[in-house]
Amino acid sequence: MEEKGRTHPGSGYNPALTVSTKWLDPGIQICVEDNGSGIAPEVLDKVFQPFFTTKPPGEGTGLGLSISYEIVRGDFGGSLEVVSEVGRFTRFTIVLPRVGRNS
């Protein structure tokens, strides 16, 4: 979103981040969506790979999404997916199974 604001000054762009949840059977869905510059298709398939980053050296390690992916899938048995359209949005969707007495 910061990049889109810098590259489109005076355009009236208003950054927005939306978080929503949804009760599923048998889990819960968490969606995080922004209206930033999006992720290019050639990069989208790599975002969950360890050490992959599009940031300049010293500004990111490329571990955040790969660690998140491993926690959601490996530790919790859920799923983590990303959908993006360049110039419009990026949406991460996490689905976690429910466990316990009230699941």
Backbone as XML, in Angstrom:
<?xml version="1.0"?>
<chain id="A" units="angstrom">
  <residue number="1" name="MET">
    <atom name="N" x="0.830" y="-1.182" z="0.000"/>
    <atom name="CA" x="0.000" y="0.000" z="0.000"/>
    <atom name="C" x="0.878" y="1.250" z="0.000"/>
  </residue>
  <residue number="2" name="GLU">
    <atom name="N" x="1.983" y="1.174" z="0.751"/>
    <atom name="CA" x="2.905" y="2.314" z="0.794"/>
    <atom name="C" x="3.472" y="2.602" z="-0.592"/>
  </residue>
  <residue number="3" name="GLU">
    <atom name="N" x="3.850" y="1.546" z="-1.303"/>
    <atom name="CA" x="4.397" y="1.702" z="-2.652"/>
    <atom name="C" x="3.378" y="2.331" z="-3.591"/>
  </residue>
  <residue number="4" name="LYS">
    <atom name="N" x="2.139" y="1.875" z="-3.525"/>
    <atom name="CA" x="1.100" y="2.420" z="-4.403"/>
    <atom name="C" x="0.869" y="3.895" z="-4.097"/>
  </residue>
  <residue number="5" name="GLY">
    <atom name="N" x="0.930" y="4.272" z="-2.823"/>
    <atom name="CA" x="0.784" y="5.670" z="-2.452"/>
    <atom name="C" x="1.908" y="6.528" z="-3.005"/>
  </residue>
  <residue number="6" name="ARG">
    <atom name="N" x="3.130" y="5.984" z="-2.984"/>
    <atom name="CA" x="4.290" y="6.725" z="-3.519"/>
    <atom name="C" x="4.229" y="6.841" z="-5.032"/>
  </residue>
  <residue number="7" name="THR">
    <atom name="N" x="3.794" y="5.787" z="-5.708"/>
    <atom name="CA" x="3.808" y="5.787" z="-7.169"/>
    <atom name="C" x="2.573" y="6.435" z="-7.796"/>
  </residue>
  <residue number="8" name="HIS">
    <atom name="N" x="1.560" y="6.735" z="-6.977"/>
    <atom name="CA" x="0.345" y="7.378" z="-7.488"/>
    <atom name="C" x="-0.011" y="8.636" z="-6.675"/>
  </residue>
  <residue number="9" name="PRO">
    <atom name="N" x="0.936" y="9.559" z="-6.503"/>
    <atom name="CA" x="0.623" y="10.749" z="-5.701"/>
    <atom name="C" x="-0.454" y="11.604" z="-6.395"/>
  </residue>
  <residue number="10" name="GLY">
    <atom name="N" x="-1.322" y="12.161" z="-5.584"/>
    <atom name="CA" x="-2.377" y="13.015" z="-6.118"/>
    <atom name="C" x="-3.496" y="12.268" z="-6.819"/>
  </residue>
  <residue number="11" name="SER">
    <atom name="N" x="-3.492" y="10.956" z="-6.753"/>
    <atom name="CA" x="-4.521" y="10.164" z="-7.448"/>
    <atom name="C" x="-5.786" y="9.978" z="-6.615"/>
  </residue>
  <residue number="12" name="GLY">
    <atom name="N" x="-5.718" y="10.380" z="-5.346"/>
    <atom name="CA" x="-6.858" y="10.153" z="-4.468"/>
    <atom name="C" x="-6.854" y="8.756" z="-3.868"/>
  </residue>
  <residue number="13" name="TYR">
    <atom name="N" x="-5.750" y="8.035" z="-4.070"/>
    <atom name="CA" x="-5.651" y="6.689" z="-3.503"/>
    <atom name="C" x="-5.748" y="6.748" z="-1.990"/>
  </residue>
  <residue number="14" name="ASN">
    <atom name="N" x="-6.615" y="5.907" z="-1.430"/>
    <atom name="CA" x="-6.824" y="5.830" z="0.004"/>
    <atom name="C" x="-6.488" y="4.409" z="0.460"/>
  </residue>
  <residue number="15" name="PRO">
    <atom name="N" x="-5.332" y="4.201" z="1.105"/>
    <atom name="CA" x="-4.955" y="2.849" z="1.521"/>
    <atom name="C" x="-5.989" y="2.235" z="2.460"/>
  </residue>
  <residue number="16" name="ALA">
    <atom name="N" x="-6.273" y="0.967" z="2.248"/>
    <atom name="CA" x="-7.239" y="0.269" z="3.098"/>
    <atom name="C" x="-6.773" y="-1.166" z="3.339"/>
  </residue>
  <residue number="17" name="LEU">
    <atom name="N" x="-6.887" y="-1.602" z="4.574"/>
    <atom name="CA" x="-6.586" y="-2.976" z="4.970"/>
    <atom name="C" x="-7.829" y="-3.524" z="5.647"/>
  </residue>
  <residue number="18" name="THR">
    <atom name="N" x="-8.320" y="-4.646" z="5.148"/>
    <atom name="CA" x="-9.537" y="-5.248" z="5.670"/>
    <atom name="C" x="-9.219" y="-6.627" z="6.228"/>
  </residue>
  <residue number="19" name="VAL">
    <atom name="N" x="-9.709" y="-6.895" z="7.430"/>
    <atom name="CA" x="-9.576" y="-8.209" z="8.046"/>
    <atom name="C" x="-10.981" y="-8.715" z="8.326"/>
  </residue>
  <residue number="20" name="SER">
    <atom name="N" x="-11.263" y="-9.939" z="7.893"/>
    <atom name="CA" x="-12.585" y="-10.511" z="8.136"/>
    <atom name="C" x="-12.433" y="-11.959" z="8.576"/>
  </residue>
  <residue number="21" name="THR">
    <atom name="N" x="-13.440" y="-12.424" z="9.290"/>
    <atom name="CA" x="-13.469" y="-13.817" z="9.730"/>
    <atom name="C" x="-14.791" y="-14.437" z="9.317"/>
  </residue>
  <residue number="22" name="LYS">
    <atom name="N" x="-14.753" y="-15.752" z="9.176"/>
    <atom name="CA" x="-15.966" y="-16.471" z="8.787"/>
    <atom name="C" x="-15.943" y="-17.838" z="9.456"/>
  </residue>
  <residue number="23" name="TRP">
    <atom name="N" x="-17.045" y="-18.207" z="10.043"/>
    <atom name="CA" x="-17.204" y="-19.507" z="10.682"/>
    <atom name="C" x="-17.491" y="-20.531" z="9.588"/>
  </residue>
  <residue number="24" name="LEU">
    <atom name="N" x="-16.646" y="-21.553" z="9.481"/>
    <atom name="CA" x="-16.832" y="-22.604" z="8.489"/>
    <atom name="C" x="-17.128" y="-23.915" z="9.200"/>
  </residue>
  <residue number="25" name="ASP">
    <atom name="N" x="-17.513" y="-24.897" z="8.442"/>
    <atom name="CA" x="-17.726" y="-26.223" z="9.007"/>
    <atom name="C" x="-16.736" y="-27.174" z="8.371"/>
  </residue>
  <residue number="26" name="PRO">
    <atom name="N" x="-15.687" y="-27.566" z="9.050"/>
    <atom name="CA" x="-15.424" y="-27.444" z="10.485"/>
    <atom name="C" x="-14.196" y="-26.575" z="10.770"/>
  </residue>
  <residue number="27" name="GLY">
    <atom name="N" x="-14.240" y="-25.307" z="10.528"/>
    <atom name="CA" x="-13.095" y="-24.451" z="10.802"/>
    <atom name="C" x="-13.468" y="-22.998" z="10.835"/>
  </residue>
  <residue number="28" name="ILE">
    <atom name="N" x="-12.437" y="-22.176" z="10.782"/>
    <atom name="CA" x="-12.623" y="-20.732" z="10.740"/>
    <atom name="C" x="-11.736" y="-20.172" z="9.648"/>
  </residue>
  <residue number="29" name="GLN">
    <atom name="N" x="-12.247" y="-19.183" z="8.942"/>
    <atom name="CA" x="-11.511" y="-18.542" z="7.856"/>
    <atom name="C" x="-11.171" y="-17.118" z="8.267"/>
  </residue>
  <residue number="30" name="ILE">
    <atom name="N" x="-9.938" y="-16.736" z="8.018"/>
    <atom name="CA" x="-9.467" y="-15.378" z="8.288"/>
    <atom name="C" x="-8.934" y="-14.824" z="6.974"/>
  </residue>
  <residue number="31" name="CYS">
    <atom name="N" x="-9.467" y="-13.692" z="6.537"/>
    <atom name="CA" x="-9.011" y="-13.051" z="5.304"/>
    <atom name="C" x="-8.402" y="-11.695" z="5.642"/>
  </residue>
  <residue number="32" name="VAL">
    <atom name="N" x="-7.245" y="-11.440" z="5.069"/>
    <atom name="CA" x="-6.578" y="-10.149" z="5.203"/>
    <atom name="C" x="-6.368" y="-9.638" z="3.784"/>
  </residue>
  <residue number="33" name="GLU">
    <atom name="N" x="-6.961" y="-8.482" z="3.470"/>
    <atom name="CA" x="-6.905" y="-7.948" z="2.105"/>
    <atom name="C" x="-6.519" y="-6.480" z="2.130"/>
  </residue>
  <residue number="34" name="ASP">
    <atom name="N" x="-5.669" y="-6.094" z="1.178"/>
    <atom name="CA" x="-5.328" y="-4.682" z="1.033"/>
    <atom name="C" x="-5.647" y="-4.223" z="-0.385"/>
  </residue>
  <residue number="35" name="ASN">
    <atom name="N" x="-5.635" y="-2.935" z="-0.588"/>
    <atom name="CA" x="-5.889" y="-2.367" z="-1.905"/>
    <atom name="C" x="-4.614" y="-1.738" z="-2.467"/>
  </residue>
  <residue number="36" name="GLY">
    <atom name="N" x="-3.483" y="-2.395" z="-2.179"/>
    <atom name="CA" x="-2.194" y="-1.892" z="-2.630"/>
    <atom name="C" x="-1.919" y="-2.220" z="-4.084"/>
  </residue>
  <residue number="37" name="SER">
    <atom name="N" x="-0.645" y="-2.291" z="-4.408"/>
    <atom name="CA" x="-0.232" y="-2.456" z="-5.803"/>
    <atom name="C" x="-0.305" y="-3.894" z="-6.286"/>
  </residue>
  <residue number="38" name="GLY">
    <atom name="N" x="-0.585" y="-4.844" z="-5.403"/>
    <atom name="CA" x="-0.718" y="-6.236" z="-5.810"/>
    <atom name="C" x="0.627" y="-6.910" z="-5.986"/>
  </residue>
  <residue number="39" name="ILE">
    <atom name="N" x="0.582" y="-8.199" z="-6.304"/>
    <atom name="CA" x="1.779" y="-9.012" z="-6.491"/>
    <atom name="C" x="1.765" y="-9.543" z="-7.910"/>
  </residue>
  <residue number="40" name="ALA">
    <atom name="N" x="2.868" y="-9.355" z="-8.614"/>
    <atom name="CA" x="2.977" y="-9.807" z="-10.003"/>
    <atom name="C" x="2.836" y="-11.328" z="-10.082"/>
  </residue>
  <residue number="41" name="PRO">
    <atom name="N" x="2.193" y="-11.834" z="-11.141"/>
    <atom name="CA" x="1.984" y="-13.278" z="-11.278"/>
    <atom name="C" x="3.277" y="-14.090" z="-11.212"/>
  </residue>
  <residue number="42" name="GLU">
    <atom name="N" x="4.360" y="-13.585" z="-11.778"/>
    <atom name="CA" x="5.617" y="-14.337" z="-11.764"/>
    <atom name="C" x="6.237" y="-14.407" z="-10.375"/>
  </residue>
  <residue number="43" name="VAL">
    <atom name="N" x="5.781" y="-13.575" z="-9.459"/>
    <atom name="CA" x="6.280" y="-13.561" z="-8.089"/>
    <atom name="C" x="5.340" y="-14.326" z="-7.161"/>
  </residue>
  <residue number="44" name="LEU">
    <atom name="N" x="4.071" y="-14.346" z="-7.494"/>
    <atom name="CA" x="3.041" y="-14.912" z="-6.621"/>
    <atom name="C" x="3.328" y="-16.354" z="-6.212"/>
  </residue>
  <residue number="45" name="ASP">
    <atom name="N" x="3.859" y="-17.155" z="-7.127"/>
    <atom name="CA" x="4.145" y="-18.556" z="-6.823"/>
    <atom name="C" x="5.329" y="-18.735" z="-5.878"/>
  </residue>
  <residue number="46" name="LYS">
    <atom name="N" x="6.069" y="-17.666" z="-5.623"/>
    <atom name="CA" x="7.284" y="-17.761" z="-4.807"/>
    <atom name="C" x="7.140" y="-17.173" z="-3.411"/>
  </residue>
  <residue number="47" name="VAL">
    <atom name="N" x="6.034" y="-16.508" z="-3.112"/>
    <atom name="CA" x="5.945" y="-15.729" z="-1.867"/>
    <atom name="C" x="6.070" y="-16.558" z="-0.597"/>
  </residue>
  <residue number="48" name="PHE">
    <atom name="N" x="5.778" y="-17.856" z="-0.658"/>
    <atom name="CA" x="5.880" y="-18.693" z="0.539"/>
    <atom name="C" x="7.227" y="-19.427" z="0.634"/>
  </residue>
  <residue number="49" name="GLN">
    <atom name="N" x="8.117" y="-19.191" z="-0.325"/>
    <atom name="CA" x="9.436" y="-19.830" z="-0.301"/>
    <atom name="C" x="10.348" y="-19.112" z="0.698"/>
  </residue>
  <residue number="50" name="PRO">
    <atom name="N" x="11.099" y="-19.879" z="1.497"/>
    <atom name="CA" x="12.027" y="-19.257" z="2.448"/>
    <atom name="C" x="13.051" y="-18.375" z="1.729"/>
  </residue>
  <residue number="51" name="PHE">
    <atom name="N" x="13.303" y="-17.225" z="2.304"/>
    <atom name="CA" x="14.299" y="-16.251" z="1.849"/>
    <atom name="C" x="13.925" y="-15.540" z="0.548"/>
  </residue>
  <residue number="52" name="PHE">
    <atom name="N" x="12.718" y="-15.737" z="0.048"/>
    <atom name="CA" x="12.298" y="-14.991" z="-1.142"/>
    <atom name="C" x="11.790" y="-13.623" z="-0.708"/>
  </residue>
  <residue number="53" name="THR">
    <atom name="N" x="12.311" y="-12.582" z="-1.313"/>
    <atom name="CA" x="11.852" y="-11.227" z="-1.033"/>
    <atom name="C" x="12.010" y="-10.365" z="-2.274"/>
  </residue>
  <residue number="54" name="THR">
    <atom name="N" x="11.162" y="-9.391" z="-2.405"/>
    <atom name="CA" x="11.289" y="-8.410" z="-3.476"/>
    <atom name="C" x="11.844" y="-7.100" z="-2.933"/>
  </residue>
  <residue number="55" name="LYS">
    <atom name="N" x="12.105" y="-7.074" z="-1.644"/>
    <atom name="CA" x="12.625" y="-5.866" z="-1.008"/>
    <atom name="C" x="14.124" y="-5.722" z="-1.261"/>
  </residue>
  <residue number="56" name="PRO">
    <atom name="N" x="14.620" y="-4.489" z="-1.211"/>
    <atom name="CA" x="16.064" y="-4.274" z="-1.374"/>
    <atom name="C" x="16.844" y="-4.924" z="-0.225"/>
  </residue>
  <residue number="57" name="PRO">
    <atom name="N" x="18.117" y="-5.236" z="-0.453"/>
    <atom name="CA" x="18.947" y="-5.819" z="0.604"/>
    <atom name="C" x="18.888" y="-4.998" z="1.886"/>
  </residue>
  <residue number="58" name="GLY">
    <atom name="N" x="18.766" y="-5.706" z="2.997"/>
    <atom name="CA" x="18.714" y="-5.048" z="4.293"/>
    <atom name="C" x="17.330" y="-4.645" z="4.751"/>
  </residue>
  <residue number="59" name="GLU">
    <atom name="N" x="16.308" y="-4.808" z="3.896"/>
    <atom name="CA" x="14.947" y="-4.400" z="4.262"/>
    <atom name="C" x="14.002" y="-5.569" z="4.497"/>
  </residue>
  <residue number="60" name="GLY">
    <atom name="N" x="14.490" y="-6.775" z="4.334"/>
    <atom name="CA" x="13.635" y="-7.938" z="4.569"/>
    <atom name="C" x="14.411" y="-9.219" z="4.385"/>
  </residue>
  <residue number="61" name="THR">
    <atom name="N" x="14.051" y="-10.228" z="5.151"/>
    <atom name="CA" x="14.762" y="-11.505" z="5.053"/>
    <atom name="C" x="14.042" y="-12.511" z="4.169"/>
  </residue>
  <residue number="62" name="GLY">
    <atom name="N" x="12.772" y="-12.270" z="3.870"/>
    <atom name="CA" x="12.018" y="-13.232" z="3.085"/>
    <atom name="C" x="11.583" y="-14.440" z="3.886"/>
  </residue>
  <residue number="63" name="LEU">
    <atom name="N" x="11.487" y="-14.285" z="5.200"/>
    <atom name="CA" x="11.098" y="-15.416" z="6.044"/>
    <atom name="C" x="9.688" y="-15.311" z="6.606"/>
  </residue>
  <residue number="64" name="GLY">
    <atom name="N" x="9.108" y="-14.133" z="6.643"/>
    <atom name="CA" x="7.811" y="-13.945" z="7.291"/>
    <atom name="C" x="6.710" y="-14.834" z="6.745"/>
  </residue>
  <residue number="65" name="LEU">
    <atom name="N" x="6.521" y="-14.826" z="5.436"/>
    <atom name="CA" x="5.441" y="-15.625" z="4.866"/>
    <atom name="C" x="5.756" y="-17.113" z="4.887"/>
  </residue>
  <residue number="66" name="SER">
    <atom name="N" x="7.025" y="-17.483" z="4.719"/>
    <atom name="CA" x="7.350" y="-18.918" z="4.756"/>
    <atom name="C" x="7.154" y="-19.482" z="6.162"/>
  </residue>
  <residue number="67" name="ILE">
    <atom name="N" x="7.506" y="-18.718" z="7.180"/>
    <atom name="CA" x="7.286" y="-19.159" z="8.568"/>
    <atom name="C" x="5.787" y="-19.235" z="8.859"/>
  </residue>
  <residue number="68" name="SER">
    <atom name="N" x="5.042" y="-18.232" z="8.422"/>
    <atom name="CA" x="3.589" y="-18.240" z="8.613"/>
    <atom name="C" x="2.962" y="-19.451" z="7.945"/>
  </residue>
  <residue number="69" name="TYR">
    <atom name="N" x="3.397" y="-19.757" z="6.734"/>
    <atom name="CA" x="2.886" y="-20.900" z="5.983"/>
    <atom name="C" x="3.131" y="-22.199" z="6.746"/>
  </residue>
  <residue number="70" name="GLU">
    <atom name="N" x="4.336" y="-22.363" z="7.264"/>
    <atom name="CA" x="4.676" y="-23.579" z="8.009"/>
    <atom name="C" x="3.885" y="-23.696" z="9.309"/>
  </residue>
  <residue number="71" name="ILE">
    <atom name="N" x="3.674" y="-22.597" z="9.996"/>
    <atom name="CA" x="2.894" y="-22.623" z="11.237"/>
    <atom name="C" x="1.438" y="-22.996" z="10.945"/>
  </residue>
  <residue number="72" name="VAL">
    <atom name="N" x="0.837" y="-22.318" z="9.977"/>
    <atom name="CA" x="-0.571" y="-22.560" z="9.656"/>
    <atom name="C" x="-0.776" y="-23.987" z="9.159"/>
  </residue>
  <residue number="73" name="ARG">
    <atom name="N" x="0.061" y="-24.440" z="8.241"/>
    <atom name="CA" x="-0.114" y="-25.780" z="7.649"/>
    <atom name="C" x="0.408" y="-26.873" z="8.563"/>
  </residue>
  <residue number="74" name="GLY">
    <atom name="N" x="1.639" y="-26.720" z="9.044"/>
    <atom name="CA" x="2.274" y="-27.785" z="9.809"/>
    <atom name="C" x="1.791" y="-27.882" z="11.240"/>
  </residue>
  <residue number="75" name="ASP">
    <atom name="N" x="1.813" y="-26.767" z="11.954"/>
    <atom name="CA" x="1.457" y="-26.788" z="13.373"/>
    <atom name="C" x="-0.050" y="-26.854" z="13.612"/>
  </residue>
  <residue number="76" name="PHE">
    <atom name="N" x="-0.835" y="-26.194" z="12.757"/>
    <atom name="CA" x="-2.275" y="-26.125" z="12.992"/>
    <atom name="C" x="-3.107" y="-26.951" z="12.013"/>
  </residue>
  <residue number="77" name="GLY">
    <atom name="N" x="-2.490" y="-27.512" z="10.975"/>
    <atom name="CA" x="-3.232" y="-28.322" z="10.021"/>
    <atom name="C" x="-4.206" y="-27.530" z="9.173"/>
  </residue>
  <residue number="78" name="GLY">
    <atom name="N" x="-3.902" y="-26.270" z="8.949"/>
    <atom name="CA" x="-4.781" y="-25.412" z="8.165"/>
    <atom name="C" x="-4.235" y="-25.149" z="6.782"/>
  </residue>
  <residue number="79" name="SER">
    <atom name="N" x="-4.719" y="-24.086" z="6.171"/>
    <atom name="CA" x="-4.242" y="-23.696" z="4.848"/>
    <atom name="C" x="-4.016" y="-22.188" z="4.813"/>
  </residue>
  <residue number="80" name="LEU">
    <atom name="N" x="-3.103" y="-21.778" z="3.949"/>
    <atom name="CA" x="-2.786" y="-20.369" z="3.747"/>
    <atom name="C" x="-2.633" y="-20.159" z="2.258"/>
  </residue>
  <residue number="81" name="GLU">
    <atom name="N" x="-3.474" y="-19.310" z="1.691"/>
    <atom name="CA" x="-3.463" y="-19.061" z="0.254"/>
    <atom name="C" x="-3.408" y="-17.572" z="-0.014"/>
  </residue>
  <residue number="82" name="VAL">
    <atom name="N" x="-2.899" y="-17.218" z="-1.186"/>
    <atom name="CA" x="-2.828" y="-15.816" z="-1.585"/>
    <atom name="C" x="-3.414" y="-15.660" z="-2.984"/>
  </residue>
  <residue number="83" name="VAL">
    <atom name="N" x="-4.171" y="-14.588" z="-3.157"/>
    <atom name="CA" x="-4.720" y="-14.199" z="-4.449"/>
    <atom name="C" x="-4.395" y="-12.722" z="-4.605"/>
  </residue>
  <residue number="84" name="SER">
    <atom name="N" x="-3.972" y="-12.335" z="-5.799"/>
    <atom name="CA" x="-3.612" y="-10.943" z="-6.006"/>
    <atom name="C" x="-3.877" y="-10.530" z="-7.441"/>
  </residue>
  <residue number="85" name="GLU">
    <atom name="N" x="-4.191" y="-9.265" z="-7.612"/>
    <atom name="CA" x="-4.333" y="-8.681" z="-8.935"/>
    <atom name="C" x="-3.511" y="-7.400" z="-8.951"/>
  </residue>
  <residue number="86" name="VAL">
    <atom name="N" x="-2.556" y="-7.355" z="-9.870"/>
    <atom name="CA" x="-1.657" y="-6.209" z="-9.946"/>
    <atom name="C" x="-2.461" y="-4.922" z="-10.107"/>
  </residue>
  <residue number="87" name="GLY">
    <atom name="N" x="-2.122" y="-3.945" z="-9.283"/>
    <atom name="CA" x="-2.782" y="-2.643" z="-9.326"/>
    <atom name="C" x="-4.080" y="-2.563" z="-8.553"/>
  </residue>
  <residue number="88" name="ARG">
    <atom name="N" x="-4.554" y="-3.709" z="-8.003"/>
    <atom name="CA" x="-5.861" y="-3.687" z="-7.333"/>
    <atom name="C" x="-5.838" y="-4.165" z="-5.898"/>
  </residue>
  <residue number="89" name="PHE">
    <atom name="N" x="-5.330" y="-5.378" z="-5.631"/>
    <atom name="CA" x="-5.448" y="-5.924" z="-4.278"/>
    <atom name="C" x="-4.534" y="-7.121" z="-4.095"/>
  </residue>
  <residue number="90" name="THR">
    <atom name="N" x="-4.351" y="-7.495" z="-2.826"/>
    <atom name="CA" x="-3.770" y="-8.782" z="-2.434"/>
    <atom name="C" x="-4.602" y="-9.295" z="-1.278"/>
  </residue>
  <residue number="91" name="ARG">
    <atom name="N" x="-4.957" y="-10.584" z="-1.325"/>
    <atom name="CA" x="-5.762" y="-11.193" z="-0.264"/>
    <atom name="C" x="-5.098" y="-12.493" z="0.206"/>
  </residue>
  <residue number="92" name="PHE">
    <atom name="N" x="-4.830" y="-12.554" z="1.501"/>
    <atom name="CA" x="-4.346" y="-13.785" z="2.125"/>
    <atom name="C" x="-5.517" y="-14.409" z="2.864"/>
  </residue>
  <residue number="93" name="THR">
    <atom name="N" x="-5.737" y="-15.700" z="2.638"/>
    <atom name="CA" x="-6.823" y="-16.416" z="3.291"/>
    <atom name="C" x="-6.241" y="-17.565" z="4.099"/>
  </residue>
  <residue number="94" name="ILE">
    <atom name="N" x="-6.545" y="-17.562" z="5.385"/>
    <atom name="CA" x="-6.110" y="-18.603" z="6.305"/>
    <atom name="C" x="-7.351" y="-19.383" z="6.726"/>
  </residue>
  <residue number="95" name="VAL">
    <atom name="N" x="-7.273" y="-20.702" z="6.659"/>
    <atom name="CA" x="-8.352" y="-21.543" z="7.169"/>
    <atom name="C" x="-7.742" y="-22.449" z="8.230"/>
  </residue>
  <residue number="96" name="LEU">
    <atom name="N" x="-8.307" y="-22.390" z="9.429"/>
    <atom name="CA" x="-7.844" y="-23.202" z="10.561"/>
    <atom name="C" x="-8.960" y="-24.123" z="11.013"/>
  </residue>
  <residue number="97" name="PRO">
    <atom name="N" x="-8.615" y="-25.372" z="11.328"/>
    <atom name="CA" x="-9.641" y="-26.277" z="11.852"/>
    <atom name="C" x="-10.012" y="-25.892" z="13.282"/>
  </residue>
  <residue number="98" name="ARG">
    <atom name="N" x="-11.262" y="-26.165" z="13.644"/>
    <atom name="CA" x="-11.702" y="-25.947" z="15.031"/>
    <atom name="C" x="-11.441" y="-27.232" z="15.810"/>
  </residue>
  <residue number="99" name="VAL">
    <atom name="N" x="-11.017" y="-27.064" z="17.033"/>
    <atom name="CA" x="-10.814" y="-28.209" z="17.912"/>
    <atom name="C" x="-11.384" y="-27.886" z="19.284"/>
  </residue>
  <residue number="100" name="GLY">
    <atom name="N" x="-11.667" y="-28.906" z="20.059"/>
    <atom name="CA" x="-12.165" y="-28.688" z="21.402"/>
    <atom name="C" x="-13.601" y="-29.124" z="21.564"/>
  </residue>
  <residue number="101" name="ARG">
    <atom name="N" x="-14.150" y="-28.847" z="22.730"/>
    <atom name="CA" x="-15.506" y="-29.302" z="23.063"/>
    <atom name="C" x="-16.577" y="-28.667" z="22.213"/>
  </residue>
  <residue number="102" name="ASN">
    <atom name="N" x="-16.377" y="-27.417" z="21.788"/>
    <atom name="CA" x="-17.422" y="-26.705" z="21.054"/>
    <atom name="C" x="-17.197" y="-26.690" z="19.548"/>
  </residue>
  <residue number="103" name="SER">
    <atom name="N" x="-16.378" y="-27.593" z="19.033"/>
    <atom name="CA" x="-16.082" y="-27.558" z="17.596"/>
    <atom name="C" x="-17.140" y="-28.259" z="16.772"/>
  </residue>
</chain>
